[in-house]
Amino acid sequence: MSAHELVDELVEGTDGVVLVSRTSDLRAGFAPATGMVGYSLRHRGEELLGQRGGLAAYRERGSTFGMPLLHPWANRLSARSYSVSGRDVTMDPERCPVRLDSAGLPIHGVLAASSFWELESRNASEDRAAIAARLDFGAHAELLAAFPFPHELRLEAELAGDTLSVTSTLRCTGGAPVPVSFGWHPYLTLPDVPREEWRVELPVRTRALLDDRGIPSGREEPAEISAGPLGDRDYDDLFTALAEPARFALEGGGRRIELEFGEGYPVAQVYAPRQEQFVCFEPMTAPTDALVTGQGLRTVAPGDTFRAEFRLRVMT
């Protein structure tokens, strides 16, 4: 029996592929035809991703849970209109799958639960289990109505021992540069451990000051947060400079979860509402609202690619 394998399963009416590491008793589930969302991360049979409304709510309403991709922007934008790479864009919810927050701001991009992903490869060996999926953004008019920059996305999830690596590659397939401002939103949790006892480590240096909508004001302040219990603290903070290595951690109950930002992710949103049983360390390729402000926004030239990676490690 191999140390790693791939298992197909049906979850809430959705097809899933599970990457299995027997050496670490770790299982990571992804749903390629439902946004390529990471819907489960189970260690020794216990779920480490916050489920909230689960796959059904994600599929029906785009309600985030687990570990979703936020593309082509992470977090929210301050307006439905933006100008970048020579294009003036106004998003019409009647023409594109944009979601709006309670203040009417576009939030979390347009790929929530997207069925446009195609599973490209699946491999399992003694050393690892991996899948890769592809989405041709430029082939879908409703997506281009919100983000008129043709490109191709490729996602690869690889489980090797105790570490899940997620790599996102964007290739510009059109004639105009593609702005890069996507991110991921992992909901991490520690089952059967009181939230106030969760120990967190935040390798951050600078915090953006936000307005009451969660939009950066343009000002920043130094941030140095000592490792320690989460207690009754809550977070909904954007950190614009990270320490090296950028290794966030959640620990408790004899288990430690590390999320390390690799290449391509210079910015982090940390989200931990006091009333919820999860902490989100969100890898972001650009600050919140970068499509509107241009701050920290990079672009990919025609024919070029952009690659970003983060790693989740589960230890005892």
C-alpha positions as a printed NumPy array, in Angstrom:
array([[  0.   ,   0.   ,   0.   ],
       [  1.441,   3.373,  -1.054],
       [  2.108,   6.089,   1.514],
       [  0.053,   8.534,  -0.594],
       [ -3.076,   8.076,  -2.683],
       [ -6.042,   9.836,  -4.288],
       [ -9.617,   8.944,  -3.344],
       [-12.806,  10.091,  -5.094],
       [-15.823,  10.894,  -2.949],
       [-19.25 ,  12.51 ,  -3.148],
       [-19.856,  15.3  ,  -0.604],
       [-23.178,  17.168,  -0.384],
       [-23.909,  16.25 ,  -3.989],
       [-20.481,  17.464,  -5.138],
       [-17.635,  15.409,  -6.576],
       [-14.471,  15.668,  -4.514],
       [-10.928,  14.391,  -4.809],
       [ -9.1  ,  13.585,  -1.566],
       [ -5.316,  13.686,  -1.301],
       [ -4.239,  11.183,   1.346],
       [ -0.994,  10.972,   3.311],
       [ -0.869,   7.811,   5.385],
       [  2.477,   8.794,   6.893],
       [  0.853,  11.797,   8.607],
       [ -2.766,  10.589,   8.767],
       [ -3.713,  13.709,   6.797],
       [ -6.446,  14.07 ,   4.151],
       [ -7.069,  17.154,   1.977],
       [-10.262,  17.337,  -0.096],
       [-10.778,  19.555,  -3.169],
       [-13.83 ,  20.022,  -5.4  ],
       [-12.56 ,  20.847,  -8.914],
       [-16.006,  21.514, -10.413],
       [-17.035,  23.723,  -7.472],
       [-14.444,  26.489,  -7.56 ],
       [-11.544,  24.101,  -6.902],
       [-12.331,  24.857,  -3.26 ],
       [-10.422,  23.048,  -0.523],
       [-13.438,  21.715,   1.354],
       [-11.706,  19.582,   3.979],
       [ -8.416,  19.083,   5.796],
       [ -8.675,  16.193,   8.227],
       [ -5.9  ,  15.173,  10.613],
       [ -6.334,  11.927,  12.52 ],
       [-10.004,  12.077,  11.586],
       [-10.592,  15.627,  12.885],
       [-11.574,  18.523,  10.636],
       [ -9.179,  21.507,  10.629],
       [-11.07 ,  23.744,   8.174],
       [-14.036,  25.797,   9.34 ],
       [-17.134,  24.462,   7.576],
       [-19.618,  27.292,   8.128],
       [-22.384,  26.564,   5.576],
       [-20.324,  23.901,   3.82 ],
       [-20.251,  22.991,   0.158],
       [-23.995,  23.439,  -0.331],
       [-23.976,  27.099,   0.761],
       [-20.82 ,  27.751,  -1.231],
       [-22.339,  26.234,  -4.366],
       [-25.7  ,  27.988,  -3.974],
       [-24.739,  31.412,  -2.562],
       [-20.952,  31.676,  -2.794],
       [-20.766,  31.683,   1.017],
       [-17.089,  31.026,   1.746],
       [-15.838,  28.155,   3.898],
       [-12.95 ,  25.708,   3.997],
       [-10.191,  27.077,   1.752],
       [-11.545,  29.024,  -1.248],
       [ -9.69 ,  30.907,  -3.965],
       [-10.594,  34.613,  -4.22 ],
       [-10.034,  35.782,  -7.801],
       [ -9.474,  38.184,  -9.521],
       [ -9.394,  40.16 ,  -6.29 ],
       [ -9.174,  39.168,  -2.651],
       [-11.227,  40.809,   0.088],
       [-13.3  ,  43.74 ,  -1.202],
       [-13.138,  46.721,  -3.543],
       [-14.171,  50.261,  -2.616],
       [-16.251,  50.662,  -5.794],
       [-17.815,  48.706,  -8.633],
       [-15.661,  50.633, -11.106],
       [-11.902,  50.608, -11.63 ],
       [ -9.348,  51.583, -14.293],
       [ -6.205,  49.56 , -14.9  ],
       [ -4.006,  48.522, -17.842],
       [ -5.813,  51.   , -20.071],
       [ -9.264,  49.573, -19.361],
       [-12.186,  51.293, -17.631],
       [-14.399,  48.693, -16.002],
       [-17.818,  48.968, -14.366],
       [-19.215,  45.774, -12.908],
       [-22.899,  45.077, -13.397],
       [-24.222,  42.286, -11.131],
       [-26.753,  41.5  , -13.881],
       [-23.948,  40.641, -16.327],
       [-21.297,  39.032, -14.126],
       [-21.203,  36.802, -11.031],
       [-19.968,  39.518,  -8.681],
       [-21.029,  39.292,  -5.034],
       [-21.632,  42.376,  -2.886],
       [-21.06 ,  42.739,   0.855],
       [-23.498,  44.399,   3.274],
       [-22.202,  47.816,   2.212],
       [-22.72 ,  47.047,  -1.463],
       [-19.015,  46.565,  -2.201],
       [-17.72 ,  43.839,  -4.544],
       [-16.19 ,  41.073,  -2.439],
       [-14.068,  37.94 ,  -3.032],
       [-13.907,  38.092,  -6.842],
       [-16.098,  36.214,  -9.329],
       [-15.008,  32.56 ,  -9.187],
       [-16.905,  31.39 ,  -6.095],
       [-18.052,  27.8  ,  -6.748],
       [-17.228,  28.213, -10.448],
       [-17.955,  25.147, -12.567],
       [-15.489,  26.241, -15.258],
       [-12.509,  24.396, -13.772],
       [-11.191,  21.338, -15.624],
       [ -9.228,  18.663, -13.788],
       [ -5.991,  18.327, -15.761],
       [ -3.964,  15.755, -13.882],
       [ -3.939,  13.502, -10.856],
       [ -0.912,  11.651,  -9.563],
       [ -0.101,   9.563,  -6.511],
       [  3.186,   7.925,  -5.575],
       [  5.084,   6.84 ,  -2.511],
       [  6.237,  10.446,  -2.012],
       [  3.165,  12.547,  -2.75 ],
       [ -0.412,  12.891,  -3.982],
       [ -1.254,  15.77 ,  -6.312],
       [ -3.977,  17.15 ,  -8.555],
       [ -3.971,  20.071, -10.989],
       [ -6.896,  21.982, -12.485],
       [ -7.158,  24.654, -15.174],
       [ -9.59 ,  27.5  , -15.864],
       [ -9.602,  29.534, -19.093],
       [-10.902,  32.844, -17.752],
       [-10.942,  34.442, -21.205],
       [-13.342,  31.842, -22.575],
       [-16.265,  33.068, -20.449],
       [-18.022,  36.35 , -21.275],
       [-19.622,  36.685, -17.828],
       [-16.199,  36.602, -16.177],
       [-14.694,  39.077, -18.657],
       [-17.592,  41.454, -17.924],
       [-16.102,  41.929, -14.443],
       [-12.422,  41.558, -15.336],
       [-11.72 ,  42.043, -19.084],
       [ -8.224,  40.593, -19.066],
       [ -7.995,  37.177, -20.757],
       [ -5.806,  34.743, -18.867],
       [ -5.505,  31.147, -17.805],
       [ -5.34 ,  29.935, -14.219],
       [ -3.746,  26.675, -13.147],
       [ -4.   ,  25.384,  -9.584],
       [ -1.971,  22.521,  -8.192],
       [ -2.516,  20.945,  -4.777],
       [  0.173,  18.579,  -3.525],
       [  0.217,  16.633,  -0.272],
       [  3.588,  15.246,   0.796],
       [  3.848,  13.881,   4.324],
       [  2.546,  16.527,   6.733],
       [  2.553,  19.416,   4.22 ],
       [ -0.085,  20.57 ,   1.747],
       [  1.277,  22.923,  -0.93 ],
       [ -1.064,  25.   ,  -3.101],
       [  0.409,  26.649,  -6.19 ],
       [ -1.472,  29.153,  -8.358],
       [ -0.13 ,  30.054, -11.793],
       [ -1.616,  32.831, -13.93 ],
       [ -0.711,  33.092, -17.622],
       [ -1.681,  36.145, -19.674],
       [ -3.382,  34.915, -22.862],
       [ -4.607,  38.251, -24.237],
       [ -3.022,  41.38 , -25.619],
       [ -3.21 ,  43.476, -22.443],
       [ -1.343,  42.99 , -19.139],
       [ -3.339,  41.167, -16.458],
       [ -3.544,  42.793, -12.986],
       [ -2.71 ,  40.395, -10.153],
       [ -4.662,  40.761,  -6.912],
       [ -5.991,  37.284,  -6.069],
       [ -5.713,  35.474,  -2.757],
       [ -6.856,  32.505,  -0.668],
       [ -9.055,  32.396,   2.428],
       [ -8.256,  29.345,   4.624],
       [-10.598,  28.99 ,   7.625],
       [ -8.454,  27.186,  10.215],
       [ -9.825,  25.666,  13.396],
       [ -8.742,  23.478,  16.316],
       [-11.497,  21.001,  17.219],
       [-12.351,  20.554,  20.888],
       [ -9.978,  23.321,  22.015],
       [-11.528,  26.497,  23.529],
       [-10.886,  29.491,  21.273],
       [ -9.346,  31.536,  24.089],
       [ -6.67 ,  28.851,  24.466],
       [ -5.628,  28.921,  20.82 ],
       [ -2.058,  30.168,  20.487],
       [ -1.315,  32.264,  17.398],
       [  1.87 ,  33.496,  15.77 ],
       [  1.644,  36.431,  13.35 ],
       [  4.924,  37.291,  11.56 ],
       [  3.904,  40.841,  10.664],
       [  5.655,  44.211,  10.516],
       [  3.176,  46.761,   9.157],
       [ -0.605,  47.134,   9.464],
       [ -2.796,  49.157,   7.092],
       [ -5.272,  51.503,   8.745],
       [ -8.754,  50.685,   7.471],
       [-11.95 ,  52.713,   7.247],
       [-15.265,  51.465,   8.604],
       [-15.845,  49.486,   5.389],
       [-12.592,  47.541,   5.743],
       [-10.929,  49.549,   2.95 ],
       [ -7.328,  50.799,   3.409],
       [ -7.181,  54.518,   4.18 ],
       [ -3.726,  54.938,   2.643],
       [ -2.004,  55.124,   6.021],
       [ -0.043,  52.418,   7.815],
       [  1.432,  51.799,  11.232],
       [  4.145,  49.502,  12.617],
       [  2.81 ,  46.19 ,  13.89 ],
       [  4.576,  43.765,  16.162],
       [  2.364,  41.104,  17.706],
       [  3.862,  38.734,  20.243],
       [  3.042,  35.057,  19.937],
       [  0.529,  33.962,  22.544],
       [ -3.05 ,  32.931,  23.316],
       [ -5.789,  34.357,  21.109],
       [ -7.835,  35.013,  24.232],
       [-10.743,  37.377,  23.559],
       [ -8.931,  39.238,  20.758],
       [-10.483,  39.534,  17.331],
       [ -8.897,  40.428,  14.016],
       [ -9.97 ,  41.782,  10.664],
       [ -6.616,  43.309,   9.796],
       [ -4.562,  43.864,   6.658],
       [ -0.817,  43.457,   7.125],
       [  1.21 ,  44.99 ,   4.318],
       [  4.715,  43.936,   5.385],
       [  5.58 ,  40.493,   6.713],
       [  8.571,  39.081,   8.573],
       [ 10.72 ,  36.346,   7.064],
       [  9.907,  33.56 ,   7.023],
       [  6.249,  34.527,   6.728],
       [  5.044,  31.557,   8.758],
       [  1.706,  32.029,  10.527],
       [  0.755,  29.465,  13.145],
       [ -2.245,  28.231,  15.101],
       [ -1.529,  25.88 ,  17.996],
       [ -3.453,  24.104,  20.737],
       [ -4.581,  20.745,  22.029],
       [ -1.289,  19.12 ,  21.098],
       [ -1.554,  20.158,  17.437],
       [  0.189,  22.908,  15.46 ],
       [ -0.922,  24.244,  12.061],
       [  1.564,  26.389,  10.149],
       [  0.651,  28.385,   7.062],
       [  3.744,  29.683,   5.297],
       [  3.497,  32.303,   2.572],
       [  5.862,  31.475,  -0.297],
       [  6.664,  33.407,  -3.451],
       [  4.004,  35.764,  -4.733],
       [  2.245,  36.536,  -1.432],
       [  3.646,  39.702,   0.198],
       [  0.416,  40.68 ,   1.994],
       [ -1.824,  39.014,   4.598],
       [ -5.332,  39.536,   5.868],
       [ -5.94 ,  38.022,   9.309],
       [ -9.594,  37.405,  10.113],
       [-10.685,  36.026,  13.48 ],
       [-14.101,  37.273,  14.654],
       [-14.509,  36.871,  18.401],
       [-17.77 ,  34.932,  18.09 ],
       [-16.45 ,  32.392,  15.546],
       [-14.396,  29.22 ,  15.946],
       [-11.857,  29.875,  13.208],
       [ -8.797,  31.951,  12.358],
       [ -8.017,  32.945,   8.771],
       [ -4.451,  33.63 ,   7.641],
       [ -5.119,  34.839,   4.096],
       [ -2.282,  34.866,   1.521],
       [ -2.791,  37.835,  -0.837],
       [ -0.889,  38.884,  -3.948],
       [ -1.834,  42.555,  -3.441],
       [ -3.443,  44.719,  -0.752],
       [ -7.192,  45.09 ,  -0.425],
       [ -8.627,  47.468,  -3.083],
       [ -5.489,  47.319,  -5.247],
       [ -7.569,  47.115,  -8.445],
       [ -9.061,  50.526,  -7.62 ],
       [ -6.071,  52.296,  -6.054],
       [ -3.206,  50.633,  -7.925],
       [ -1.285,  50.362,  -4.647],
       [  0.919,  47.263,  -4.638],
       [ -0.675,  46.033,  -7.863],
       [  1.479,  43.969, -10.213],
       [  0.657,  42.972, -13.79 ],
       [  1.541,  40.033, -16.038],
       [  2.584,  40.915, -19.59 ],
       [  1.126,  39.088, -22.607],
       [  2.567,  35.586, -22.805],
       [  4.156,  35.79 , -19.333],
       [  3.189,  33.933, -16.165],
       [  2.877,  34.732, -12.455],
       [  3.295,  32.052,  -9.789],
       [  2.351,  32.082,  -6.111],
       [  2.538,  29.344,  -3.488],
       [  1.605,  28.742,   0.118],
       [  2.159,  25.698,   2.338],
       [  0.036,  24.266,   5.15 ],
       [  1.808,  21.987,   7.596],
       [  0.075,  20.013,  10.353],
       [  2.218,  18.767,  13.247],
       [  1.786,  17.23 ,  16.681]])
